[in-house]
């Protein structure tokens, strides 16, 4: 059995996370284009900072 490198696993997880994010947006009724699905997702801390500013 061929061993998978750590970099390949990280890339697979990132691809799956983006795919799941786009699918959840579509389920919520948002129109998502192919270009939007390729963009980099924000980091967790950046999202938390943005919501803390609103509160």
Backbone bond lengths (Angstrom), bond angles and torsions (degrees), N, CA, C in turn:
res aa  C-N    CA-C-N  psi(-1)  N-CA   C-N-CA  omega(-1)  CA-C   N-CA-C  phi
1 X - - - 1.449 - - 1.530 108.69 -
2 X 1.312 116.68 132.30 1.456 122.01 -179.61 1.527 109.73 -79.18
3 X 1.332 116.16 132.98 1.457 120.46 178.59 1.526 109.64 -82.84
4 X 1.322 115.80 140.02 1.455 122.08 179.10 1.525 108.57 -91.94
5 X 1.327 115.61 135.82 1.463 119.70 -179.31 1.527 110.24 -73.79
6 X 1.302 114.34 161.16 1.460 120.35 179.38 1.524 110.49 -63.81
7 X 1.323 117.52 -40.05 1.463 121.20 179.70 1.528 111.06 -62.17
8 X 1.326 117.71 -38.53 1.466 120.96 178.38 1.522 110.62 -66.36
9 X 1.324 116.58 -38.10 1.466 120.60 178.20 1.525 111.02 -66.67
10 X 1.325 116.93 -41.14 1.464 121.28 179.26 1.524 110.21 -64.54
11 X 1.329 116.51 -42.43 1.466 121.05 179.28 1.527 110.49 -64.29
12 X 1.325 117.30 -40.99 1.463 121.21 178.82 1.530 110.61 -63.26
13 X 1.316 117.46 -43.37 1.462 120.99 179.71 1.525 111.01 -64.10
14 X 1.324 116.97 -40.67 1.466 120.49 179.44 1.523 110.38 -65.38
15 X 1.309 117.06 -42.10 1.469 121.14 179.42 1.531 110.57 -64.36
16 X 1.314 116.89 -42.49 1.458 121.68 179.67 1.524 110.79 -66.54
17 X 1.334 116.90 -39.85 1.467 120.83 179.69 1.523 110.18 -63.42
18 X 1.344 117.27 -44.07 1.470 120.49 177.70 1.521 111.05 -62.43
19 X 1.315 116.22 -42.74 1.462 120.46 -179.81 1.524 111.15 -62.44
20 X 1.312 116.99 -42.81 1.462 121.50 178.74 1.529 111.28 -66.29
21 X 1.328 116.99 -37.56 1.460 121.35 178.76 1.528 110.48 -63.38
22 X 1.327 116.53 -46.21 1.465 121.20 179.78 1.529 109.92 -64.27
23 X 1.328 116.88 -41.37 1.459 119.94 179.24 1.531 110.70 -63.55
24 X 1.316 118.13 -39.13 1.468 120.04 179.63 1.528 110.92 -67.89
25 X 1.337 117.20 -36.36 1.462 119.26 176.21 1.527 110.84 -63.55
26 X 1.311 116.37 -42.81 1.468 119.83 178.95 1.524 110.96 -62.90
27 X 1.323 117.46 -39.69 1.463 120.56 178.53 1.524 111.87 -64.61
28 X 1.337 116.41 -31.27 1.463 120.83 178.27 1.521 112.21 -79.20
29 X 1.335 117.31 -6.89 1.444 120.54 176.37 1.511 115.61 99.79
30 X 1.330 117.93 7.50 1.455 121.13 178.59 1.524 109.80 -83.02
31 X 1.323 115.68 143.19 1.457 121.30 174.55 1.529 107.72 -83.99
32 X 1.309 117.05 121.25 1.459 121.47 -177.55 1.522 108.89 -120.34
33 X 1.337 115.89 126.53 1.456 120.22 177.96 1.526 110.07 -91.04
34 X 1.315 115.36 168.70 1.466 120.70 179.24 1.526 110.87 -63.03
35 X 1.337 117.16 -39.20 1.467 120.95 -179.62 1.525 111.14 -64.10
36 X 1.319 117.04 -39.26 1.463 120.23 179.52 1.522 111.67 -67.38
37 X 1.312 116.85 -31.00 1.460 119.48 -179.62 1.521 112.12 -73.82
38 X 1.333 117.58 -17.73 1.465 121.83 -179.80 1.528 112.97 -89.79
39 X 1.336 117.71 -15.68 1.463 119.14 -175.58 1.526 110.92 -69.63
40 X 1.307 114.76 156.89 1.459 121.71 -178.51 1.530 109.99 -72.95
41 X 1.309 117.13 136.76 1.462 121.17 178.74 1.528 110.16 -80.81
42 X 1.330 117.90 150.14 1.460 119.84 179.81 1.530 111.19 -69.95
43 X 1.309 114.78 153.96 1.461 120.63 176.75 1.525 109.70 -73.23
44 X 1.301 116.06 155.43 1.466 122.12 -177.79 1.527 111.20 -57.66
45 X 1.322 116.79 -44.80 1.465 120.25 -177.98 1.528 111.81 -65.10
46 X 1.317 117.49 -36.09 1.470 120.63 178.67 1.528 110.33 -65.49
47 X 1.303 116.87 -39.22 1.465 120.68 178.82 1.529 110.16 -66.88
48 X 1.324 116.47 -43.57 1.463 120.24 179.31 1.531 111.27 -62.61
49 X 1.333 118.13 -40.81 1.465 121.28 177.54 1.522 111.01 -61.78
50 X 1.310 116.71 -41.44 1.462 120.45 -178.61 1.530 110.80 -64.11
51 X 1.331 116.86 -41.65 1.454 119.27 -179.44 1.528 111.80 -75.06
52 X 1.308 117.78 -28.83 1.464 119.62 177.38 1.528 111.32 -68.54
53 X 1.348 116.51 -31.96 1.460 120.08 177.80 1.524 110.42 -65.86
54 X 1.327 117.49 -34.75 1.462 121.92 -178.74 1.526 112.17 -72.40
55 X 1.312 117.36 -27.71 1.463 120.73 -175.68 1.497 113.62 -81.53
